[in-house]
Amino acid sequence: MSRFLNSMNPPCPAMSARSKPQPPDRADHVDAILAQWARERPDLDVSPMGLIGRLGRLNRHTGRAVEAALAETGLSPWEFDVLATLRRSGEPYALSPGALIESLMITSGTMTNRLDHLERAGLIRRQPNPEDRRGLLIELTAAGRERVDRALEIHVANEHRLLEALSAAERAQLAGLLRRWLLAFEPAD
């Protein structure tokens, strides 16, 4: 399966700001793969490969574009994720390491390394947790808040650009369908 997904995800340039919506009858790379499978294995319904393959290809395109946009701010995607999680938590922009781990779905070892890096960069600080003397809170510094606020503006503008090929109604419909599918894997709390 991974060989199939890799064949659906060859390296390709990020979507340009001038990309125009394409007519729905235009075939894509995935259509060619599906046609080959239909010819070679007409006994199998390979339609799921179309959805999964397109999601994989879109993930690569959007991932590269997000990384490039965040690079303008000097942040990597993982740095942005940690800082943005703290920023959206509201004042005082502080969370326990456990809350960060749960939100970012990473291991404690990975979190420790990331926090060490961000603390050395002056973007976060570790503070004693006033509600748990044994625990810590991870807090945005003023520099961290300034950096993430700037990065957020660039990131959101980039995401709007990445979705230009879809109308507002198509975006809403796609968001609803993806939410329903995601809830099959990650039930709501």
Backbone torsions as a table, in degrees:
resi	resn	phi	psi	omega
1	MET	NA	-41.1	-178.8
2	SER	-64.0	-33.9	176.6
3	ARG	-63.9	-39.1	177.4
4	PHE	-63.6	-47.4	-179.4
5	LEU	-62.3	-38.1	177.7
6	ASN	-65.1	-34.6	178.2
7	SER	-68.7	-23.6	177.7
8	MET	-88.7	-3.7	-176.4
9	ASN	-126.8	52.5	177.9
10	PRO	-68.8	155.6	178.4
11	PRO	-58.8	137.1	177.4
12	CYS	-154.2	155.6	-175.7
13	PRO	-67.5	154.9	176.8
14	ALA	-67.7	153.7	179.3
15	MET	-60.5	131.5	-179.9
16	SER	-82.5	160.2	179.6
17	ALA	-64.4	-19.2	-178.5
18	ARG	-94.6	5.4	-179.7
19	SER	-61.0	136.8	-179.0
20	LYS	-108.1	149.8	174.5
21	PRO	-56.8	139.4	-179.2
22	GLN	-98.3	147.2	176.7
23	PRO	-62.1	144.7	-176.1
24	PRO	-65.2	-17.3	-178.6
25	ASP	-87.3	-0.1	178.6
26	ARG	-79.5	130.3	-178.8
27	ALA	-78.7	150.3	175.5
28	ASP	-116.1	-178.5	-178.7
29	HIS	-59.5	-37.7	-178.5
30	VAL	-66.2	-36.9	177.1
31	ASP	-58.3	-39.3	179.5
32	ALA	-64.2	-40.7	178.5
33	ILE	-65.7	-43.6	179.1
34	LEU	-62.5	-38.9	178.2
35	ALA	-64.2	-39.4	177.6
36	GLN	-63.0	-43.7	178.6
37	TRP	-66.3	-37.6	178.1
38	ALA	-62.0	-37.4	178.2
39	ARG	-70.3	-43.9	-174.1
40	GLU	-83.0	-32.1	-178.7
41	ARG	-136.2	68.1	-178.2
42	PRO	-64.8	-13.2	179.6
43	ASP	-78.0	-12.8	-177.7
44	LEU	-107.1	140.3	171.6
45	ASP	-88.0	100.7	-176.9
46	VAL	-95.2	12.3	-178.3
47	SER	-56.0	-33.7	176.4
48	PRO	-59.2	-30.3	177.6
49	MET	-60.7	-31.1	179.1
50	GLY	-65.7	-46.4	179.2
51	LEU	-66.3	-50.5	-177.4
52	ILE	-65.6	-41.2	178.9
53	GLY	-63.2	-43.9	178.6
54	ARG	-65.6	-39.9	176.5
55	LEU	-61.3	-41.7	178.6
56	GLY	-63.0	-44.8	179.4
57	ARG	-65.1	-43.6	178.4
58	LEU	-63.1	-37.5	178.0
59	ASN	-60.4	-42.1	179.1
60	ARG	-66.8	-46.1	179.6
61	HIS	-60.9	-49.5	-176.5
62	THR	-70.0	-36.6	178.0
63	GLY	-59.9	-44.1	178.2
64	ARG	-64.6	-41.3	-178.9
65	ALA	-67.6	-39.2	177.5
66	VAL	-64.6	-45.8	179.3
67	GLU	-59.4	-42.9	179.9
68	ALA	-65.3	-42.3	-179.4
69	ALA	-66.0	-43.3	-179.3
70	LEU	-68.4	-28.4	178.8
71	ALA	-59.4	-28.5	176.9
72	GLU	-60.3	-25.7	-178.2
73	THR	-99.2	-1.0	-178.4
74	GLY	79.1	14.6	179.1
75	LEU	-111.2	143.9	170.3
76	SER	-86.7	164.3	178.0
77	PRO	-57.0	-39.5	-179.4
78	TRP	-69.4	-36.1	176.6
79	GLU	-63.6	-44.9	178.1
80	PHE	-59.3	-43.8	-178.4
81	ASP	-58.6	-45.0	-179.6
82	VAL	-66.1	-49.0	-178.1
83	LEU	-64.0	-40.9	-179.7
84	ALA	-67.1	-35.5	177.8
85	THR	-63.8	-42.1	176.9
86	LEU	-66.2	-42.7	-176.7
87	ARG	-64.1	-42.0	-176.7
88	ARG	-78.6	-7.1	177.4
89	SER	-73.8	-13.2	180.0
90	GLY	86.2	168.1	-179.1
91	GLU	-58.8	138.4	10.5
92	PRO	-91.0	23.7	178.8
93	TYR	57.9	50.6	-177.3
94	ALA	-141.3	140.0	177.2
95	LEU	-140.4	159.4	173.3
96	SER	-73.4	156.1	175.2
97	PRO	-56.2	-37.6	179.1
98	GLY	-62.9	-40.6	177.9
99	ALA	-65.5	-38.1	176.3
100	LEU	-65.0	-44.2	179.6
101	ILE	-59.0	-46.1	-179.5
102	GLU	-63.5	-43.2	-178.3
103	SER	-68.1	-39.4	-175.0
104	LEU	-92.6	-8.4	178.4
105	MET	54.0	53.5	175.8
106	ILE	-128.4	168.9	-178.9
107	THR	-80.0	162.7	179.7
108	SER	-65.1	-36.5	177.8
109	GLY	-63.4	-42.7	177.1
110	THR	-63.7	-42.1	-180.0
111	MET	-62.3	-44.2	179.5
112	THR	-57.7	-46.0	179.3
113	ASN	-62.2	-41.5	-179.6
114	ARG	-66.9	-42.0	179.6
115	LEU	-66.3	-40.3	176.8
116	ASP	-57.6	-46.0	-179.8
117	HIS	-61.4	-48.8	-177.9
118	LEU	-67.3	-32.6	177.9
119	GLU	-69.5	-43.3	176.7
120	ARG	-60.0	-33.3	179.3
121	ALA	-78.7	-5.5	178.8
122	GLY	77.7	18.8	-176.6
123	LEU	-95.1	-22.3	175.9
124	ILE	-137.5	165.3	171.0
125	ARG	-140.9	150.2	174.8
126	ARG	-93.2	130.2	-179.3
127	GLN	-126.7	149.3	173.5
128	PRO	-61.4	142.2	178.5
129	ASN	-84.2	115.7	-177.4
130	PRO	-65.9	-18.1	-179.8
131	GLU	-94.3	-9.5	-179.1
132	ASP	-150.6	100.7	-174.9
133	ARG	-60.1	-21.0	179.5
134	ARG	-85.7	-13.1	-172.8
135	GLY	-106.5	173.6	178.6
136	LEU	-123.1	159.6	167.9
137	LEU	-119.3	141.9	175.4
138	ILE	-100.5	122.2	-172.4
139	GLU	-124.0	140.0	173.7
140	LEU	-67.8	138.5	169.8
141	THR	-84.9	171.4	176.1
142	ALA	-59.6	-40.7	178.7
143	ALA	-65.0	-39.0	178.1
144	GLY	-64.5	-41.3	179.7
145	ARG	-66.2	-43.4	178.7
146	GLU	-61.2	-43.0	-178.3
147	ARG	-66.9	-44.3	-177.3
148	VAL	-71.7	-34.5	177.6
149	ASP	-64.1	-42.0	177.0
150	ARG	-64.1	-45.7	-179.6
151	ALA	-63.2	-37.5	-179.0
152	LEU	-62.2	-42.3	178.8
153	GLU	-61.4	-44.4	178.8
154	ILE	-66.1	-43.0	-178.2
155	HIS	-62.2	-46.3	-178.8
156	VAL	-66.9	-41.5	176.9
157	ALA	-60.6	-40.6	178.1
158	ASN	-64.3	-42.0	179.7
159	GLU	-65.5	-37.7	174.4
160	HIS	-60.3	-43.9	179.1
161	ARG	-61.6	-40.9	-178.7
162	LEU	-65.1	-24.6	-178.2
163	LEU	-98.9	7.9	-177.7
164	GLU	-56.2	-27.6	-177.1
165	ALA	-71.8	-11.2	-178.4
166	LEU	-112.8	142.5	174.8
167	SER	-73.9	167.7	177.7
168	ALA	-59.1	-40.6	179.6
169	ALA	-66.6	-40.5	178.4
170	GLU	-65.7	-38.7	177.5
171	ARG	-62.1	-44.7	-179.7
172	ALA	-63.9	-42.9	179.5
173	GLN	-64.2	-46.1	179.6
174	LEU	-62.6	-42.7	178.7
175	ALA	-58.9	-42.9	179.3
176	GLY	-64.3	-43.7	178.9
177	LEU	-65.2	-43.6	179.6
178	LEU	-66.6	-37.5	176.7
179	ARG	-60.3	-47.2	-179.3
180	ARG	-60.5	-42.5	-179.6
181	TRP	-67.3	-43.9	-179.8
182	LEU	-61.9	-37.2	179.4
183	LEU	-63.9	-20.3	175.4
184	ALA	-70.0	-24.2	179.1
185	PHE	-100.9	-33.6	-176.0
186	GLU	-129.1	81.3	-179.8
187	PRO	-54.0	143.4	179.0
188	ALA	-62.7	148.2	179.6
189	ASP	-71.7	NA	NA
